[in-house]
Amino acid sequence: MVQSAAAYAGVLVLLTVGVAALLAGEFFDGVGYLIPAGGVLALLAVGGLTAAIARAGTPATAEEG
């Protein structure tokens, strides 16, 4: 359970940093490179969240283990 909590926390931080980079790239002049970097980070976070949910399994398998 601790590993999944750490995985979800890591994904949340990665998603927050990615969205912040996207917003900073849109708002400030001269840091347009943050838009693709933020997009990549946000996509990685969504992929990590998908993987964490897939690893969690169903409630029935959690009761068995």
C-alpha positions as a Markdown table, in Angstrom:
| # | Residue | x | y | z |
|---|---|---|---|---|
| 1 | Met | 0.0 | 0.0 | 0.0 |
| 2 | Val | 2.9 | 2.4 | 0.8 |
| 3 | Gln | 4.3 | 1.8 | -2.7 |
| 4 | Ser | 1.1 | 2.7 | -4.4 |
| 5 | Ala | 0.7 | 5.8 | -2.3 |
| 6 | Ala | 4.3 | 6.9 | -3.3 |
| 7 | Ala | 3.5 | 6.2 | -6.9 |
| 8 | Tyr | 0.3 | 8.3 | -6.8 |
| 9 | Ala | 2.1 | 11.1 | -5.0 |
| 10 | Gly | 4.9 | 11.0 | -7.6 |
| 11 | Val | 2.4 | 11.1 | -10.5 |
| 12 | Leu | 0.6 | 14.0 | -8.8 |
| 13 | Val | 3.9 | 16.0 | -8.5 |
| 14 | Leu | 4.9 | 15.2 | -12.1 |
| 15 | Leu | 1.5 | 16.3 | -13.3 |
| 16 | Thr | 1.6 | 19.5 | -11.3 |
| 17 | Val | 5.1 | 20.4 | -12.6 |
| 18 | Gly | 4.0 | 19.6 | -16.2 |
| 19 | Val | 0.9 | 21.8 | -16.0 |
| 20 | Ala | 2.9 | 24.6 | -14.3 |
| 21 | Ala | 5.4 | 24.5 | -17.1 |
| 22 | Leu | 2.7 | 24.6 | -19.7 |
| 23 | Leu | 1.1 | 27.6 | -18.0 |
| 24 | Ala | 4.5 | 29.4 | -17.6 |
| 25 | Gly | 5.3 | 28.8 | -21.2 |
| 26 | Glu | 2.1 | 30.4 | -22.3 |
| 27 | Phe | 2.2 | 33.3 | -19.9 |
| 28 | Phe | 5.9 | 34.5 | -20.0 |
| 29 | Asp | 7.7 | 35.6 | -23.1 |
| 30 | Gly | 11.0 | 33.9 | -23.9 |
| 31 | Val | 10.3 | 30.6 | -22.3 |
| 32 | Gly | 8.3 | 29.0 | -25.1 |
| 33 | Tyr | 10.4 | 25.8 | -24.7 |
| 34 | Leu | 8.5 | 25.1 | -21.5 |
| 35 | Ile | 5.4 | 24.3 | -23.6 |
| 36 | Pro | 6.7 | 21.1 | -25.2 |
| 37 | Ala | 8.6 | 20.2 | -22.0 |
| 38 | Gly | 5.4 | 20.6 | -19.9 |
| 39 | Gly | 3.4 | 18.6 | -22.4 |
| 40 | Val | 5.9 | 15.8 | -22.2 |
| 41 | Leu | 5.8 | 15.8 | -18.4 |
| 42 | Ala | 2.0 | 15.9 | -18.3 |
| 43 | Leu | 1.8 | 13.0 | -20.8 |
| 44 | Leu | 4.3 | 11.0 | -18.7 |
| 45 | Ala | 2.2 | 11.6 | -15.6 |
| 46 | Val | -0.9 | 10.4 | -17.3 |
| 47 | Gly | 0.9 | 7.3 | -18.5 |
| 48 | Gly | 2.2 | 6.7 | -14.9 |
| 49 | Leu | -1.2 | 7.1 | -13.5 |
| 50 | Thr | -2.6 | 4.6 | -16.0 |
| 51 | Ala | 0.2 | 2.1 | -15.1 |
| 52 | Ala | -0.4 | 2.6 | -11.3 |
| 53 | Ile | -4.2 | 2.0 | -11.7 |
| 54 | Ala | -3.5 | -1.1 | -13.9 |
| 55 | Arg | -1.1 | -2.5 | -11.2 |
| 56 | Ala | -3.7 | -1.9 | -8.4 |
| 57 | Gly | -6.0 | -4.6 | -9.7 |
| 58 | Thr | -9.5 | -5.2 | -8.7 |
| 59 | Pro | -10.9 | -5.2 | -5.1 |
| 60 | Ala | -11.4 | -9.0 | -5.4 |
| 61 | Thr | -7.7 | -9.6 | -6.0 |
| 62 | Ala | -6.8 | -7.2 | -3.2 |
| 63 | Glu | -8.8 | -9.3 | -0.7 |
| 64 | Glu | -7.1 | -12.5 | -1.9 |
| 65 | Gly | -3.5 | -11.2 | -1.5 |
